[in-house]
């Protein structure tokens, strides 16, 4: 069991006291040396050796200059040791006490920081230290701690919102499946046609739940990557991924009468082919799904000396400029509205943003005044290296992925 806990204040007090003690002892010995030398060099009396003098007892003795000097030196050193030690001890105690009080005052902000940290939980992350005072290191520490609390508070709020939205999205298809099963199975006279209708509804609900789960897994994997390296990194031509993305939404585009225009040129970057295919697919799917009847969609690709770009623009309803950024948040659909669409989970554009970040690219979005949305993606261009086998072609295989439900 520890009976003494060496707190920082106690250690600083001991440090101050020890420092003063060290300096005091050094000064004491310095004074002794100087006194010894001073007394030895200066004659104490204007008398010659052998002169007769009377001592304190009235006895007549022969005067000895060396003996008198030694006696005076010993007396002065003794007095300095006895009296100086007492004074130095008092000074050391005062220094240690003052050091403790100064340390306590100086470390008060750290005590407030400790109290705030102990009182924190996931329910009261809105607490702050708000130290104020001079702009010194302690205030910088407290302000940094407050900023960290702000980021944690925002992260926990986003996590709670994400979990609530995901639970809501998963509950809807599961409720549909349960309702259809209960209604159909409770009817003893259900014919094969009714069973097939129930199976069709259940299949559609299960597919929606699967799309949401796949999107959540993709989102979690991209967030886990963060600023790290991709699992797969190889040359990918964005222009070659556009046809498959358009083929996946061809039926829906034809149903809404959306006119599709493409102007694709080579745009070779380095990255994960499946993620880049998901990026283009999500943008195209979002452009079709949130388009107007008989609307339009235009896709262009190209490259410059240091980057490649993909531009997807579509017609649609007018979106307020302040709502554009919110479209790339999870579970956002349309003009920044949460869970308003009948199809999709609102994760498509959120996944697009994470894919761009994972490839160290740049994402820009704008809402034209005539309606719709224009999204531009810029990625680093592949730096071609001389091949040891000239003329050998490289093939890029992009695996198909399920839609994210934008």
N, C-alpha and C positions, 0 to 999 in steps of 0.2 A: 504493500500500500504506500502511495506517495503522500508524505505529509507536507511537502513543500512543492508548490507549483511555480516554476520560474516564469512568471508572466513577462511580457515585453516591457512593461513599466518597471518591474523589479530589475530586470537585466539592464535597462538603460540607467536606472538609479545606481546600480553597482558599477556600471561602466563610468558614469560621471565621477562617483566617489573614488574609484580606483585610479582614474586619471589624475584627479586632484592630489591623491595620496602619492602617486608616483612623482608628480611635479614638486610636491612639498618636500619629499625625501631628497630629491635631487637638489633643491634649493638649500636644504639644511646642510647637506654635506658640502655643498659649494661654499656656504658661509663659514663652515668649520675650517676648510682649507684656506680661505682668504684671511680669516682671523689669525690662524697659525702663522701664515707668511707675514702678515702685517706686524704682529707682535714681535716676531723674530727679527725683523729688519729695523725697527724703530727702538732706540734706547729708552727704557722706561724712566731712568733717573740720570741726572747730570753728575754722576759720581764715578770715580775710578775704582777698579777692583782693589781690595785691601783696605779701603777707607773704613773707618770705624763708624758704625751707626747703632742706634738703639732700637731694639725690636719692640713688639707690642707688650712684652712682659717686663720691659725696663732693663733688659740685658744688653750689654755692649758686645756687638759681634762685628766681624770683618764683612764688609759688603761684597757680594758675589753677583755680578751682572748677569751671568748665564743662568744661575739658579733663580734669580728674581724673575727673569724673563720666562723661564719654564713654569714657574709657579703662577705667574699672571696668565700665561697661555692656558694652563690646565683649568684655572678658575673660570676663565671666559668660556672655554669649550664646555665645561660641566654645566654652567648656567644656560648656555645655548641649547644643550641637549635636553635638560630637564624642562625649562620653560618653553622652548620652541616646540618640543614634542606635544605638550599640552595644547598650545595654540594650533598646531597643525592638526591635531585630532579634532578640535572643535571645528576647524575649517572643513575637514573632510566630512564630518557629520552634516554640517550645513550644506555642503555641496551635494551630498547624496540625497538629502531631503529635498533640496531645490530641484535636483535632477528628476526625482520621482514626480514632484508636482508639475514640472514642465512637461515631462513625458505624458503624464495623465491628461494635461490640457491639449498637447499636440495630437494625442491618439484618440481624442474624443470622437472625431469623425469616423474612425475605424470601429469604435464601439457602436456608433449608430448604424454603421453598415452591417455589423454582426447581428444586432438586434433585428434589423429589417430582414436579413437573410433567414434568421430563425423563425420569423413570423410568416414567411412566405409559404404559399401553397398554390395549387392550381386554381383556387377560387379567389385569391386576392393578389394576383400578379400586377394589379394596378397601383400598388404601393410604390412610393419613390422616396429616396433619401432627401433630395432637394437641399444639399448642404449649403450652398451659397458661400459668402465670405471671399477671401482673397483667392486669386487665380493661381493656386499653387499645386503641388503634386497630389495632395490629399483631395482637393476639390476635383482634380482631373480623374482620380480613382473613383470618387463618388459619382461623377457624371458618367463615366464609362459604365459603372454598375447600373445606373438608371437606364442608360441606353440598352444595355443587355436585357434588363427587365422588360423594356418596351418591346424588344424583338421577341422575347419569350411569350409575352402576353399576346402579341399578334399571331405567333405561330400556334399557340394553344387555341385561340379563337378560330383560326383557319382549320385546324384539325377537327375541332368540334363541329364546325359547319360542314366539313367534308364528310365526316362520319354520319351526321344527320341526313345529309343529302343522299349519300350512298345507301343508307338504310331505307330511306323513302323510295328510291328507285328500285331497289331489290324487293321491297315489300309489294309493289304494284304487280309485277308479273307473278309472284308467288300467290298473291290473293286471287288473281285471275285463275291460276291453275287449280287452287283449292276449291274455288267456287264452282268451276266447271265440273270438276270431279264429283263434288258433293251433289250438285243438281242432277247430273246425268246418272250417277250410281243410285240415287234415291228413287229413280223412276224404273220400276220393274218392267215396264212395257217399252223401254227404249229400244228403237229399231237400229239396224246397222247404220243407217244414214245419220241418226242422231249421235251415235258413237263416233262416226268419222268426223262429224262437225266438232264434237268435243275434242277429239284428237288433234284436229287442225288448230283449234284455239290454243290448246295446251302446248303444241309444238311452237307456235308463234311466240307465246309467252316465255317458253324456255329459251328460245333463240335470243329474245331480247335480254333475258337475264345473263345468258352466256356472253353476249356482246359487251354488256356492262362489266362483267367480271374480267373479260379480256382487256378491256380498256383500263380498269383499275390496276391490273397487274402491269400493264405497259407503263402507266403513270408512275407506279411505285418503283419500277425498275429504272426509269429515267431519273426520278428524284434521287435514287440511291447512287446513280452514276455521278450526279452533281458535276464537279469540275474534273472528274477523273477521265480515264481513257475508255473508249468504247470496246465492247467485247470483240466486234468485227470491224475492221477498217480496211477497205479496199476501194479501188477506183469505181465510181458509179456515174453513169450519164443520166442526168435528170430527164433529158429529152426522151430517153428510151423507156422511162417509167410512166409517161403521160398516157399512152394508148391503153395500158391495162387499167389505169385509174378511170378513164372515160368509159371503158367497156363495163366496169362494175356498176356504173350509174346510168347506163344507156336506157334501160327500161324506164326508170323514174324520170329521166330527162324527156323522153318521148311522151310520157304520160302528161307532163306539165307543159309540153310544147316549148322547151327551152332550146334556143339556138346556140350551138357550140362552135366557137372559132378557135383555131390553134395556129400558132406561129412558133414552132419549136426549132431551135438550133442546138448544136452541141453545147453541153454544159456539164463538163466532167469534173466531179469533186471526189473527195476521199471520205468514206464513211461506211455506215452499216446499210446495205441495200434494203433490208426489210424495213428498217426505220424510215429511210427516205421514201420508200414506196408508201408506207403508212402516212407520212407527211403529205405527199401529193394527194393520196386518196382521201384523206380527211378534208383537205382544202376543197377538192372538187365536190365531195359529198355535201359539205356545208354550203357550197355555192349553189348546188342544185336544190337542196332541201329548203333553203331559206330564200329561194328565188320567187318571182311572181309568175303567174301563168303567162305563157308566151314570152318569157323573158329571154335573157342572153347570158352567155358565159364565154369569157375569153381567157386563153391560157397561152403564155409566151415564156420561152426560156432563152438563155444566151450566156455569154461569158466575156470577161475582159481579161486583162493581163494577170490580175491577181484574184479574181473572184468569179463565181458563177451566180446566176440569178434565176429565180422563178417568180413569175407574176401571174396571179389569179384574180380576175375581176369579174363581178357578176352584178346583174340588176337585182332589184328588190325594193323593199320599203325603205324609207328614209331613216337613217340611224343618227341619233344625236352624237356630236363629236365627243362629248364626255363619256359616252357609253362604249366607245370602241375598245378601250383598254380592258374593260370588264368582260368583253366577249372571250378573252383568252384565260379567264378564270374557270376553275372546274364547276360543272353544273350550271353553266350560263348558256342561254339560248336566245336567239333573236336579238332584240335591242336591249341586251343586258338583263333580261328577265329570267328568273330562276324557275325551272321546271314548268315551262309553259307549253312546250312542244309535245305533240303526241308521239313522236318518234325520236329515238336517240336518247342519250343520257347527258348531253351537254359537256362531254369530255373531249370532243374532237379537236377544237382549237387549243385547249389546254395542253393536249398531247403534242400538237404542232409546235407550240412554244418551247416545250421541253426538248423536243427532238432538235430544234434549231440550236438551243443552248448546248446540248450535248455535242453538236458538231462545230461548236465555236463560231456560229454564224450570227446573222442579224435579221431581225423580224420587224417589218414595218406594216402598219395597217392604217387605212384611211377610209372615211365614209364620204363618198361624193355627194354633192348637194342634190343630185337628181335621184339618189337612192342606191341601195346596194352596198357592196363592200369590196375594197381593193386591198389585196395582201401581197407584199413583196418579200421574198426570202432571198438573202444573200449568204453564200457559203464560200469558204476558201477554195480556190481552184487547185486542181491536182497539178503538181509539178512533175512533168514527165522526165524520166531519167533514161539515159541510153540503155537500150536492151542488148544483152549479150547475143541474142538471136534475132537479127534484123528481119523484119517481115513477119514475125510471129504475132498473130493477133491474140488479143485477150478477150475472153468472154465474160460478161457479167450476168449472173443469174439472179433475178429478183424473185424471191418466193412470194406467193400470194398471202395476204393477211386479211382477216375479217375486218369489217368496218367498225369504227370506233363509236359510231352513234354521235355525230356532232350535234 
